[in-house]
Amino acid sequence: MTTAELRHLWYADLYRYGPAGPREFVRALVAEPGYRYTFVMRLVAYARSRDDLPHRVLALAARLYLRRLRFLFGVDLPASTEVGSGLYMNHPTGIVVHSEAVIGRDCNLSQDVTLGESNRGANKGFPTVGDGVYIGPGAKIVGAVHVGDDSAIGANCVVTKDVPPHSVVVGVPGRVISQDGAAGYVNRTDY
């Protein structure tokens, strides 16, 4: 990862929380725990991608701080997870994401969301979440399922099968109830 790519990711994530400028950046680091966690997570990924002594030291310090934030906020989203630009976590509490899961661009993760592994059966593996996806509070996406772009996963929904693009999924087990997608849930994506 280059420094320019890191800056773009930081800016895209910040823009999802509101206006993106120097003052807003400082405000978000102080007042938005989701942005703070994402900022440090991306810093760890950047520092790990470099192979010189200063970056190794930075990676160690950032990993220690990320671990502190992990326990402080109750978020388990490893820096090794592939996460697209524009991640938004408004209430980052109880979020658990497997390191092998993939999260696309402009996704919203609500509190108590789990993206977990299935160890057996037809869906053995890890979830892949497309671009512009809203995942509601308490939702669980388990196994090698693909959530299509512009989809909305309802609160406390359990998804164990693929979700087509532009779908609204609710219930246990999750079922598609409309093709309205995530319109109105995923905002500020024009960075």
C-alpha positions as CSV (number, residue, x, y, z in Angstrom):
1,M,0.0,0.0,0.0
2,T,1.4,3.4,-0.9
3,T,1.1,6.6,1.2
4,A,-1.3,8.1,-1.4
5,E,-3.6,5.0,-1.1
6,L,-3.6,5.3,2.7
7,R,-4.5,9.0,2.5
8,H,-7.3,8.2,0.1
9,L,-8.7,5.5,2.4
10,W,-8.5,7.8,5.4
11,Y,-10.3,10.6,3.5
12,A,-13.0,8.3,2.1
13,D,-13.7,6.9,5.6
14,L,-13.8,10.4,7.1
15,Y,-16.1,11.7,4.3
16,R,-18.7,9.0,5.3
17,Y,-19.0,10.6,8.7
18,G,-19.5,14.2,7.4
19,P,-17.5,17.0,5.8
20,A,-13.9,16.1,5.4
21,G,-11.3,18.8,6.3
22,P,-8.5,19.3,8.8
23,R,-10.9,20.4,11.6
24,E,-13.3,17.6,10.9
25,F,-10.5,15.1,10.9
26,V,-9.4,16.1,14.4
27,R,-13.1,16.1,15.6
28,A,-13.7,12.6,14.1
29,L,-10.5,11.2,15.7
30,V,-11.7,12.5,19.1
31,A,-15.5,12.1,18.9
32,E,-16.1,9.2,16.4
33,P,-14.9,5.9,17.9
34,G,-15.7,4.1,14.6
35,Y,-13.5,6.4,12.6
36,R,-10.7,6.3,15.2
37,Y,-10.7,2.5,15.0
38,T,-10.7,2.5,11.2
39,F,-8.0,5.1,11.1
40,V,-5.6,3.0,13.3
41,M,-6.6,-0.3,11.5
42,R,-5.6,1.2,8.2
43,L,-2.4,2.6,9.6
44,V,-1.5,-0.9,10.8
45,A,-2.2,-2.4,7.4
46,Y,-0.1,0.3,5.7
47,A,2.9,0.0,8.1
48,R,2.8,-3.8,7.7
49,S,3.0,-3.5,3.9
50,R,6.4,-1.7,4.2
51,D,9.6,-3.5,5.0
52,D,11.9,-1.0,6.7
53,L,12.7,-0.4,10.4
54,P,10.7,2.8,10.9
55,H,7.6,1.2,9.5
56,R,8.1,-1.9,11.5
57,V,8.3,0.2,14.7
58,L,5.2,2.2,13.5
59,A,3.4,-1.1,12.9
60,L,4.2,-2.4,16.4
61,A,3.0,0.9,18.0
62,A,-0.1,1.1,15.9
63,R,-0.9,-2.6,16.6
64,L,-0.7,-2.1,20.3
65,Y,-3.0,1.0,20.1
66,L,-5.4,-1.0,17.9
67,R,-5.5,-3.7,20.5
68,R,-6.3,-1.1,23.1
69,L,-9.1,0.3,20.9
70,R,-10.3,-3.3,20.3
71,F,-10.9,-3.8,24.0
72,L,-12.1,-0.2,24.6
73,F,-14.8,-0.3,21.9
74,G,-15.5,-4.1,21.7
75,V,-14.5,-4.3,18.0
76,D,-12.7,-7.2,16.5
77,L,-11.9,-6.1,13.0
78,P,-8.3,-7.2,12.2
79,A,-6.0,-5.0,10.2
80,S,-5.4,-7.9,7.8
81,T,-9.1,-8.0,6.7
82,E,-9.6,-6.7,3.2
83,V,-11.8,-3.6,3.6
84,G,-12.7,-1.2,0.8
85,S,-12.8,2.5,1.1
86,G,-15.6,4.4,2.9
87,L,-16.1,2.1,5.9
88,Y,-18.7,3.5,8.3
89,M,-19.2,2.2,11.9
90,N,-21.5,4.6,13.7
91,H,-21.8,2.6,16.9
92,P,-18.7,0.3,17.0
93,T,-19.6,-2.1,19.8
94,G,-19.7,-5.8,19.5
95,I,-18.5,-5.9,15.9
96,V,-16.7,-9.2,15.0
97,V,-15.2,-9.7,11.6
98,H,-13.1,-12.8,10.6
99,S,-9.8,-11.8,9.2
100,E,-10.5,-13.8,6.0
101,A,-13.8,-11.9,5.3
102,V,-14.0,-9.3,2.6
103,I,-15.8,-6.0,2.9
104,G,-16.4,-3.9,-0.2
105,R,-16.5,-0.1,-0.6
106,D,-18.9,2.2,1.2
107,C,-20.3,-0.3,3.7
108,N,-22.1,0.4,7.0
109,L,-21.5,-1.9,9.9
110,S,-23.9,-1.5,12.8
111,Q,-23.4,-2.6,16.4
112,D,-23.2,-6.3,17.3
113,V,-22.6,-7.4,13.6
114,T,-20.7,-10.6,13.0
115,L,-19.1,-11.7,9.7
116,G,-18.0,-15.2,10.7
117,E,-16.6,-18.4,9.4
118,S,-18.5,-21.6,8.8
119,N,-16.3,-24.7,9.4
120,R,-18.4,-27.3,7.6
121,G,-21.1,-27.9,5.1
122,A,-21.8,-26.3,1.7
123,N,-21.0,-22.8,3.0
124,K,-17.7,-23.7,4.6
125,G,-15.6,-20.5,4.5
126,F,-15.9,-16.7,5.0
127,P,-18.4,-14.0,3.9
128,T,-17.8,-11.6,1.1
129,V,-19.7,-8.3,1.3
130,G,-20.2,-6.2,-1.8
131,D,-20.1,-2.5,-2.3
132,G,-22.6,-0.1,-0.7
133,V,-24.0,-2.7,1.7
134,Y,-25.9,-1.8,5.0
135,I,-25.7,-4.4,7.7
136,G,-28.1,-3.7,10.5
137,P,-27.7,-4.1,14.3
138,G,-27.2,-7.6,15.5
139,A,-27.0,-9.1,12.0
140,K,-24.9,-12.3,11.5
141,I,-23.4,-13.3,8.1
142,V,-21.9,-16.7,8.4
143,G,-20.0,-18.9,5.9
144,A,-18.9,-18.5,2.3
145,V,-21.8,-16.4,1.3
146,H,-21.7,-13.4,-1.0
147,V,-23.8,-10.3,-0.2
148,G,-24.5,-8.5,-3.4
149,D,-23.9,-4.8,-4.0
150,D,-26.3,-2.2,-2.7
151,S,-28.1,-4.6,-0.3
152,A,-29.5,-4.1,3.1
153,I,-29.4,-6.7,5.8
154,G,-32.0,-6.1,8.5
155,A,-31.5,-6.0,12.3
156,N,-30.8,-9.4,13.9
157,C,-31.0,-11.1,10.5
158,V,-29.0,-14.4,10.1
159,V,-27.6,-14.7,6.5
160,T,-26.4,-18.2,5.5
161,K,-27.1,-18.0,1.8
162,D,-26.0,-15.7,-1.0
163,V,-27.9,-12.4,-1.3
164,P,-28.5,-11.0,-4.8
165,P,-27.6,-7.3,-5.5
166,H,-30.1,-4.6,-4.5
167,S,-31.9,-6.8,-2.0
168,V,-33.4,-6.2,1.4
169,V,-33.0,-9.3,3.7
170,V,-34.7,-9.9,7.0
171,G,-35.4,-12.7,9.4
172,V,-33.9,-15.9,10.8
173,P,-32.9,-17.4,8.4
174,G,-32.5,-14.4,6.2
175,R,-34.9,-14.1,3.3
176,V,-35.2,-11.4,0.6
177,I,-38.4,-9.3,1.0
178,S,-37.7,-6.6,-1.6
179,Q,-35.4,-5.3,-4.3
180,D,-35.2,-1.8,-2.8
181,G,-31.6,-2.2,-1.7
182,A,-29.7,0.0,0.7
183,A,-31.1,3.3,-0.7
184,G,-31.2,5.8,2.2
185,Y,-29.0,3.7,4.5
186,V,-25.7,4.1,2.8
187,N,-25.0,7.9,2.3
188,R,-22.1,10.2,1.4
189,T,-20.4,8.0,-1.1
190,D,-19.4,10.7,-3.6
191,Y,-15.9,11.3,-2.3
